[in-house]
């Protein structure tokens, strides 16, 4: 089952503290509810969904498609959003499209030219980021898949000599460090309007509608895209030392070397060296 261009799609984004819920018919937005829901997605999401349905004079049974942000983003927010949509699918059989959060943010800037670098805050003073570009006749192209790392690592997405547009709460939080890293490579950073900085359910719905129309659903299993580094990797960067994995490898190598020396010693000729 797939959604057709004029059918109703409910879209939600709970990947960040900014919760966004929209109801679309084709490319037309029928209703939109957005709010700061930091730590309260579980309490506020169903009320927001009920509101967009009432404003559109529709019910869940009228929907032909669901679209949801898959991450990266808040662990709790992503789980709430996904669990809600899975519940709707289980009861009604409505197909779901999952949309990466950073990709959906690039849909906020559908008329933009050049490289788009959406950035979201992560933990440990790090950011999520990726790079996209809109090409005539080809749509949105991924130039670099989702990454996570310190703010200065965003410069890896940029090629020398080109301009880029950076946006998102990660840019707002770490703009100085990111700007310094990028301008050392390209010399020009474009910015966007405040309303385009946040993930939007409208963009989730537009990107999700394309997936539904081409049967690009996630199947029965639906897993968040966390894109997180391990605690050991983060600690390694913080201490500028040897990672936990490397320490384990070194311990194993040391034990193996000691074992070989003992075996060699036991098998040696006792007259050797006399």
C-alpha positions in Angstrom: 0.0 0.0 0.0 1.3 3.5 -0.9 0.1 7.0 -0.5 -1.0 8.9 -3.5 -0.1 12.6 -4.2 -3.5 14.0 -2.9 -3.9 11.8 0.1 -3.5 12.7 3.8 -0.2 12.3 5.6 0.4 12.9 9.3 4.0 13.9 10.0 5.8 14.3 13.3 9.2 15.3 14.4 10.3 14.6 18.0 14.0 14.4 17.4 14.8 17.5 19.4 13.2 19.6 22.2 11.2 21.4 19.5 8.2 19.2 18.8 6.5 19.6 15.4 3.3 17.9 14.1 1.7 18.6 10.7 -1.0 17.2 8.5 -0.6 17.5 4.8 -2.6 16.8 1.7 -0.1 16.4 -1.1 2.2 19.4 -0.7 -0.5 21.5 1.0 -0.2 22.0 4.8 -3.7 21.6 6.4 -2.6 22.1 10.0 0.6 22.6 12.0 1.3 22.5 15.8 4.7 23.3 17.1 5.9 23.7 20.7 8.9 23.4 23.0 8.4 19.9 24.5 11.8 19.4 26.1 11.5 16.3 28.2 7.7 16.1 27.7 7.1 14.5 24.3 5.3 11.6 25.9 2.8 14.0 27.5 2.3 16.5 24.7 2.5 14.5 21.4 -0.9 12.9 21.4 -2.6 16.3 22.2 -0.8 17.9 19.3 -1.8 15.1 17.0 -5.4 15.4 18.1 -5.3 19.1 17.5 -4.1 18.9 13.9 -6.7 16.3 13.1 -9.5 18.4 14.6 -8.4 21.5 12.8 -8.5 19.5 9.5 -11.9 17.9 10.4 -10.2 14.4 10.0 -9.7 11.3 12.1 -6.8 8.8 12.2 -8.9 6.5 9.9 -8.8 9.2 7.2 -5.0 9.0 6.9 -3.3 7.3 4.0 0.3 7.7 5.3 2.4 8.5 8.3 5.8 10.2 8.3 8.2 10.3 11.3 11.7 11.6 12.0 14.1 8.7 12.5 17.1 10.6 14.0 19.7 11.4 14.9 18.5 13.3 17.9 17.1 12.9 21.4 16.9 9.2 22.5 13.7 9.8 24.4 12.1 12.0 21.8 12.8 9.6 19.0 11.4 6.6 20.9 8.2 8.5 21.8 7.6 9.5 18.1 8.4 6.0 16.7 6.3 4.2 19.3 3.3 6.5 18.6 3.5 5.9 14.8 4.0 2.1 15.3 0.9 2.1 17.4 -1.1 3.8 14.7 0.2 1.3 12.1 -0.6 -1.7 14.3 -4.2 -0.6 14.8 -5.0 0.9 11.4 -2.5 -0.6 9.0 -1.4 2.9 7.8 2.0 2.8 6.0 4.9 4.6 7.6 7.8 6.5 6.0 10.8 7.2 8.1 12.9 10.3 7.3 16.4 11.1 8.7 16.2 14.3 10.7 19.2 16.0 9.1 17.9 15.2 5.6 14.5 16.6 6.5 16.2 19.8 7.7 17.6 20.2 4.2 14.0 20.1 3.0 13.6 23.4 4.9 15.7 25.0 2.2 14.2 23.6 -1.0 15.2 26.6 -3.1 18.7 27.0 -1.7 21.8 26.7 -3.9 25.1 25.2 -2.9 26.0 22.9 -0.1 23.6 22.6 2.9 25.0 21.6 6.2 22.3 21.0 8.9 23.8 20.7 12.4 22.1 19.5 15.6 23.4 19.4 19.2 24.5 16.0 20.5 25.9 15.1 23.9 29.3 15.8 25.3 29.6 19.2 23.5 29.4 17.4 20.2 27.2 17.9 17.1 25.4 15.8 14.5 25.8 17.0 11.0 25.6 16.0 7.3 25.9 17.6 3.9 23.3 17.8 1.1 22.7 19.7 -2.2 19.6 20.3 -4.3 20.3 19.6 -8.0 17.9 20.5 -10.8 16.1 17.5 -12.1 17.7 15.2 -9.5 16.3 16.5 -6.2 18.2 16.3 -2.9 21.6 14.6 -3.1 23.6 13.4 -0.1 27.1 14.7 -0.1 28.1 13.4 3.3 26.1 11.0 5.5 25.3 11.7 9.1 28.4 12.3 11.3 28.9 13.0 15.0 31.9 14.8 16.5 33.2 18.0 18.0 32.0 21.2 16.3 35.2 21.8 14.5 34.7 18.4 12.6 32.0 20.0 10.5 34.6 21.4 8.3 35.2 17.9 6.9 32.0 18.3 4.9 33.4 21.3 3.0 35.5 21.3 -0.1 38.0 24.1 -0.6 36.7 27.0 -2.7 33.0 26.5 -2.2 30.4 28.3 -0.1 28.0 26.5 2.2 24.8 27.2 4.2 25.0 26.1 7.9 22.0 26.0 10.2 20.3 24.1 13.1 20.6 24.3 16.9 24.1 22.9 16.7 25.1 25.9 14.7 23.3 28.3 17.1 25.1 26.7 20.1 28.6 26.3 18.6 28.6 28.9 15.8 31.9 30.5 16.6 33.9 27.2 16.6 32.1 25.9 13.5 32.6 29.2 11.6 36.3 29.3 12.4 36.8 25.7 11.1 34.7 26.2 8.0 36.1 29.7 7.0 39.6 28.2 7.3 38.6 26.0 4.3 36.1 28.1 2.2 36.0 31.6 3.5 32.3 32.0 3.2 29.4 30.8 5.4 25.8 31.5 4.6 23.1 31.6 7.3 19.3 31.2 7.2 16.2 32.7 8.9 15.5 31.6 12.5 12.3 29.7 11.5 14.4 27.5 9.2 16.8 26.4 11.9 14.5 23.8 13.5 13.4 20.4 12.3 9.9 20.7 10.9 7.1 18.2 10.5 6.3 19.9 7.2 9.6 18.9 5.8 9.2 15.4 7.3 5.8 15.2 5.6 7.1 16.3 2.2 10.1 14.0 2.2 8.0 11.1 3.7 5.3 11.6 1.0 7.9 10.9 -1.7 9.0 7.7 0.1 5.4 6.6 0.4 4.6 7.2 -3.2 7.6 5.0 -4.2 7.0 2.4 -1.6 10.2 3.2 0.3 8.8 2.2 3.6 11.0 0.8 6.5 9.3 -2.6 6.6 8.2 -4.2 9.8 11.2 -3.2 11.9 11.6 0.5 12.6 14.8 1.5 14.5 16.0 5.0 15.5 19.1 6.3 13.8 21.1 7.4 16.8 24.5 8.0 15.2 26.3 8.1 18.5 29.9 7.5 19.4 30.6 5.2 22.3 31.4 6.6 25.7 34.9 5.1 25.3 35.5 7.0 22.1 34.4 10.3 23.6 36.6 9.7 26.7 39.5 9.0 24.4 39.1 12.3 22.7 38.7 14.1 26.0 41.8 12.6 27.5 43.8 12.5 24.3 44.9 9.1 25.4 44.4 5.5 24.4 40.9 4.3 23.8 39.3 1.6 25.9 39.3 -0.7 22.8 42.9 0.0 22.1 43.8 -0.7 25.7 42.1 -4.1 25.5 44.0 -4.9 22.4 47.3 -3.9 24.0 46.5 -6.1 27.1 45.7 -9.1 24.8 48.9 -8.5 22.8 51.0 -8.3 26.0 49.5 -11.5 27.4 50.1 -13.3 24.1 53.7 -12.1 24.0 54.2 -13.2 27.6 52.8 -16.6 26.8 55.1 -17.0 23.8 58.1 -16.1 25.9 57.2 -18.6 28.6 56.6 -21.3 26.1 59.9 -20.5 24.4 61.7 -20.5 27.8 60.2 -23.9 28.8 61.2 -25.5 25.4 64.7 -24.1 25.4 67.8 -26.4 25.7 68.9 -26.1 29.4 72.6 -26.3 28.1 72.1 -23.3 26.0 74.3 -20.4 27.0 76.9 -22.6 28.8 
